[in-house]
Each structure stands twice: as structure tokens, then as C-alpha cells.
């Protein structure tokens, strides 16, 4: 049984009642009468028992002491937990102190002091204090606190309601605070925080997260050792709608020439403050119709002054365009309001510091760091490169390298992002001339100090082109749409390798494929390549091409890592096309429902093209292939054939020489007939000729061999053979020095060229003019002069002209 005896002078009421939400599985028995609650008033003595062995699971207890400081003297001093001998239940001690609104009360807490927590939070030992201020009939929640903190004193204007919550198994026997009398503080409250050594405190405005009382003023006093530095950070705040005055915070810093220093809540708050200071929050007269909410959660961090706090670093971004650089502490922008270890700060000036600092291009900055370990700082930068008019930016080559203004800082670069913005029908080409790029695949992992992530913004969504690092075989990548390239570093090695960056980009005209790779592999290594957007598959209807160069005297072997594409098409067809870059090369084509080809030997540069359909659900087009190289082997049969052919040609040549030598003994010397009407100007570009192609005779050669002119020797054989005519015919093979375009693929959708895209100019006639030898007509040898008169000096007719005339006559 339990006996509670209350004295009248103590003005204490004890209430035992059921816990909210608990079924009535236990009762209180008083004088053999069961009941569900019990209230003991001042001057009463009650003995009772519980009908269960674990009453703490069913009941809670409140012990409320009313203290009147208005009509009589206040019992100042230590506050005791009374009465003794209470049952072991979850209990709450409440001290309701009534005081004049013109007087102040002070709650002093014994060490280890208190730490404020957000409403609804719990303390590690489940022991908590709740402080409320009472002004007339209004009650303001000053805050909820746990033990072990820095809040050493709370001063309030008017009355106070103090509550101490103890769990049923707590052995605490003292309240841990005392009450003292104060003169008027002329504000809602003053919360005093004593910070020793490197530490952190998080505090909230009264009524948080609800609104701070209208037009009220409160102050936080921070006691900081003079050899320490304090910094203030506002983590969460909101503003009310003011009709008069302005919401603000004011700092009183001993030694400052501008006390009080006034800041908006949206401003960057003071940092690197030496010693103690005060911070006040001032409300305003709110709009009655739409008052809004003023609230604030902030953090004060105290740490030792840094050795290099007076060392400034110059960051010159005056020559950069459209770029931002953010220096931040590790873990930013997330934050923990209850951390106690020191943090790293970046400062634009001795008093303007924060966990993150953003610098814009076009200016020069002097910054310093308040950090005991610079390895905890990081840099992230972003740069935009755009092209609006292709004719202005088509010849520009942009270097995608990290500026020295960033690499010279003693801070690790975490990421540098380039956003390449191109309008429709203008594409982006990425090049790595010397280092080249290696695609990161499971069989060929990147082990460098940095890598590039390339993402193309297609109309259907982002296409992850892949992860690449320097030291590979990819010379360039052409892509449509806007491109984002992210350089990410790993470890400290990038500082040494940053001087060797060679990634560049330019804007090029429209390409057909979504992405085209130009690859120049190392013949000594096995090359692996895979489709973009791995492992999620190519988007529907996307086409990707690889142009792979094969070194001379080498043969490439192309193979695939699986035997099928592994998809089923809902609309359209998926194709794999392989074709060597040579005249009349055969094309290897496979559909998604066919087996992929066995390894192929490629003797020339070749194309690999993969085009997707619209796959059915849960199927993705992902394809990986490899390329190896070997020395070309000459077949023995080929060697024998070449030797035999050479011997036969030598024999024929000797025979011809002997026959010609024998004939020439009875022949006259060769006669060269000079035609004065022939233009002897050296052929060249069409623009250099005085006449047009039809009127210009520089392609006619009038050198005549008297052994062949009139055919009298040929008539010795049968008398009916017409003279031979030598005609030069144009070369029909591929011309030009540009890389060949992908082979035409019948499965592609027709792509209409926009008016802004020009067709490539056709080859002009002068690029492949046919030069013909003069064809001597029969019977002209004796009447050469007459013919010249009849033909106005034209002594020769080209075979092409004769053929045209004959076709007209027919």
C-alpha cells in the first residue's frame, strides 16, 4: 500500500489517473473501494493500493504546486520534489508560479544544464523540462529541454509554469533548478547559454514551430570564452506579414563600433565572433487578416581560432563566363543541428562566413577558411556553353578543362559540370585528341583519378551516354540535343593530373544518329564498347553508331558478348548493321529476332550501327561488343598467283618489245603533228579556263604515231580493223578526305532536312573531266588542209562528242 500525506501550507495537489489510450486493466483501491483515478488535495492523508502488479503500465501521476508571488512573498531558492514516498509511476511535477507582469522571474539550472529540443522530441534518459511563460491569460511555450546542455538560465517576464517529466523508473530526487526574483526584463524572455570549449547549441524561438508572439522581443545571451570564436547559422525560419515595424535580429557584440548590428533573417549571419555576444529577435505588428508566422531555428558553433584564418586565397574568375563555383563543407547542404564537433567555414571577409560560399564568374575574390582540416572542404563548379548562331560558333573549339583558379586552391575538387546548350539542328562534338576516352565497362574499368559522366537531354528524357575516363580509344563523340558533362574526381591524384586535361568540344551541323562514336583502338589491347543508357537500355527508336578505324597491316576481329539482342519489339524493328568502309562493301544486317553474327574479320575501317524499336514492357536493348587486332596474313596461294602473274607480264613485255623493234626497222620515225588551234594551257580548276568545257580543247591530245595513224600496217593483217582510241574514264570510287557517313540503312525513319540545313555541294564537272585522244577519221590524211577549213580549224573530234552526235542522228 501507499500513503500520501499533504500539508495545507504546501498547496500541492496529487492526481493519479489512467494513461491515455490504455484499457482499464488495473484499478486503484481506497478503503476496499476500487476506482480508476484518485485526487489528493492539500491537508489530506490517503492510503491506497493497486489491483495489479504493474501499475506503471496503466497509471500516470501529476504533482502540481501552486506558488503565489502576487499576494505574498515568493519561496525563492531550490525547488524540491515533494511529497516523498510516491508510487513508481510516470510522473510530472508542475510548478505554477503567479507573478506580476511588471516583475521578472529567473530559473537557474544546476549543471549539467539543459539542451533545447524540438517539440515532440524525446530525451535519451526520458527526463525533460517544459517551460511556459504566462502574461495575463496568454501562455507562451518557451521550449522543451533535456539535461546535459548549455542553457544555464532562463529569465521570464511575469508568471511561469515549469514542468518536470520523470519516467517511472527514474531515481532523480532533486528538481535541478531554483527560482530567483528579478527586476523587469522588458521582454518576453532571456535564455542564457554558457559555451565552454569547442561546442554547439541549437535553439528555437518561443512557440516553435508555431508563431512567435506578435510585436514581442526576446534575447539569447551567449557566454563564450574570449579565446574562442562563435558563428551563427539560421537553419529554418519564416516571416509574418507585417503592417508596422520590421522583423529583424539584432546583435550586441562587445567591442563592436556599430552596436547593435541589425540583420534580416534572410541575411548571412555573423561568424567568427570573438567572445560573448547577445542575439535578439524582434517581431512586428501583424496583419490581422493574414498574420503569417514568425519562427526561427538556429545554431551557434564555437571553435578555436584557426591557424591560417588570416591567410587569404585569391580566386580570379574575371575572365570566366557563365560559371559558378561553390566551396562547401563536407555534408552540406544537409546539417545536423545537434553536432558538437567544430565545422569548416568559408569566409568572404573576417565576419562573413558560412558552411558554403558561391562565387560567380566575372570577378576576383579573396577568401579564407576557418577549418582545422581542409580535407573536409569540397568544390563544385558549373559552366554553361551555348551556341545560338551556328555560323558564329562553328569554328570555335572550347576547352573543357578545370580553370587554374580552382585547381590552385588547397581544396579537393569534387565535381565540375559543363552544360552544353545547342538549339535544334545544331549538335555537339566532344573530342579528346591526345588522351582519348575509355568507356567504363565491367571488363574495362576506369582506374584514373577522375572520370566524365556524359548525359544527353533527348526529347523523351535523359540519355546516359556513359561513364568515360582518359587513356582509351574514343577520339570523339557526336551527339544531338543539349549535353551535360560532369567531371568527378577520386582522391588526391587529380591535383597532379589536372595539367594534362585535353577534352574539347565544338558545335557541328545536324547528325542523323542520336550519338556517333569515332574510335581508334590500340592494336595491342582488346577494346570493349557498350550501348548508352546501360543497363536500362536504349530509348525507343534511338540509333547509335560507332566508326572504328583499322590500322594498316592489321585485321580487326569484331565479336558480341551475347548471341541475341534480347528484346521483343512492340512497334517497328531493331537492327544491327555492320559495314566496312570500302567500295561496294557487303552489309551485315541482323534483326532483333535473329542471331547476332559470329565474330567477323574486318580489313578496313568499319561502321557498327544499332537502332532500337519500341520494345515491349520489361525488355531493354543493351548490347556490348569487343574488337581485337592481329597482323594481316598473306595467303600462299596469293603469293604464287602474284609471282605467276608477274612472270607472265614480263614475258608479254619482252615479246612486245621484240616485235616493235623488228617493225621499226622498216618504219619511218614517229611524226608529231602540231595543231595550232589547240589550247595548250595546263588543265586546272574550271575557274581558270577562258572558255567553257565544250569550247575548250585542252583535253584533246593531237600526238599521232605514224605506225598507227592510217592503219596501213593494221591492214596487213585483215585490212578491216579500225584504229584504237584511248579514252580516260573518271574514277567511280569514294573521294574526299572526310570520314565516310554511316551506310544508308533502309530501316531508318525518313529524316527531313530543315530549311536551315544545306545539302552537300555536288562534285563539279571539272573534278572529273574526261581527257580524250584525237581520233583520226579515215581519208583525212591526204585532205588535212581542206578539213581544217571546213571545220574552222577543228582537226579532232572527241569520242564523247561523236557519241552524242551519233545518238542525235539516230
ABEGO torsion letter per residue (X at the ends): XBBBBBBAAAGBBBBBBBBBGBBBABBBBBGGBBBABBBBBBGBBBBBBBABABAAAABBBBBBBBBBAAABBBBBEBBBBOBBGBBBBBBBBBBBBBBBAABBBBBBBBOAEBBBBBBGBBBAAGBBBBBBBBBEABBBBAEBBBBGBABABBBBBEBBBBBBBBBAABABABAGBBBBBBBBAGBABBBBBBBBEBBBBBBBBBGOABBBBBGBBBBBBBBBBAABBBBBBBABBBBBBBABEBBBBBBBBBGBAAOBBBBBAABBBBBGBBEBBBBBBBBBBBBAABAEBBBBBBBBBBBBBBAAAABBBBBBAAABBGBBBBBBBBGOABBBAABABBBBBBBABAABBBABBBBBBGBBBBBBBBBABAAABBBBBBBBBBBABAAAAAABBBBBBBBAAAAABABBBABBBBBBBBBBGBBBBBBBAAAEBBBBBAABBBABABBBBBBBBBAAEBBBAEBBBBGBABABBBBBEBBBBBBBBBEAAAAAAAAABABBBBBBBBBABABBBBBBBBAABBBBBBBBGOAAEBBBGBBBBBBBBBBBGBBBBBBBABABAGBBBABEBBBBBBBBBBBGBBBBBBBAABBBBBBBBBABBBBBBBBBBBBBBGBBBBBBBBBBBBBBBBBAAAAAAAAAAAAAAAAAAAAAAAAAAAAAAABBBBBBBBBAABBABBBBBAAABABBAAABAAABBABBBAAAAAGAAAAAAAGABBBBBBBBBBBABBBEABBBBBBBBAABBBBBBBAABBBBBBBBAAAABBBBBBBBBBGAAAAAAAAAAAAGGBABBBAAAAAAAAAAAX
